[in-house]
């Protein structure tokens, strides 16, 4: 994996400065378009459903109106990524079922 740029590190640092849900909503709405926010939200929902073993890839795809390719991609990063999905899912929902 490549080195994270200085600009990207500044963005991550800025995100860490957010102190409330309302601040996060304001910041991400200014940073991203509504379709981008929707796409990120769906990816996170996919990861949560996979984490909870809430159905097959096809079932999850139909439920969230995404392609099975998208579900497969999220599953790959959930299981073989850098641990970001797992980290936040454990913090929000506890140990994997």
N, C-alpha and C positions, 0 to 999 in steps of 0.2 A: 504494500500500500504506500502511496506517495506521501510526501511531507505535506502537512497542513500549512497553507499560506498564512502570512502574518495578518492579512485582512480577514481571513476566515476565523482565526483565533480571536480577533477583535470582536467579530460578530458573536461568537460563543460567549465571550466575556460580557458583552452587552446583554445577552439573554440572561446570564446569571444575575444581573442587576435588577431584573424584574421582581417586584415584591408582592404582586397580587394577580388574581385571575383577570381583573379589569385592566391592569397594566399590560399583561400578556396579550389580551384581546386587542388593545389599541396598537401595540407594537407590531404584532403579526399582521393586523389589517393594513397598516401602513407599508409594511415590508412586502407582503404578498398579495396577489390578486385573489378574489373570492374562489375561482376555480383551483388555484394552487392550495389554498387553505383546505378546500374540500378534498383534494387529492391526498394531502398529508393526513387529514382526518380519517379518510377511508383506509389508508395504509395502516394507521394505528389501530383502527377497528379490526382489520384483518389480523394483525399481530395478536390482539387480545383474544379474538375468537380461536385462533390457532393455539394460543397458550392455554385456553380453557378446554381444548379438544372439543369444540362446539360444532363439529361436523366435518364433512369431507371438503376438499377444495372446491368442488362443484357446488355444494350446498352454501358455502361461504360466499362464493362468487355470485350466486343467484340472489342471496339475501342482501348483499351490498351493491348489486348491479355493477360488478366489475368483471373483468375477464379472469379465467382460471390462470392465465399467464401472470396476471398481477398477483394473485394469491400465491402462486408458485414462487415468484420473485421475493415476496415478503417472507414466505416460509424459509427460503434460502438464507436471507439475512438474519432471521430469527434463530436459525439453527447453526449457521456457519459464519455469521458476521463478527463484529467486534464486541458483541455483548450489550450493545446499547438498548435494544428492545428488551432483552431479558432483565437488565438492570432496572429499567423503569417499570416493567410489568411486575417484577417482584416487589418493588417499593409500593406500588399501587394496589396490588391484588394478592400479595403473598406468594408462597411457593406454588409451583406449577402443579396442577391437578393430575 
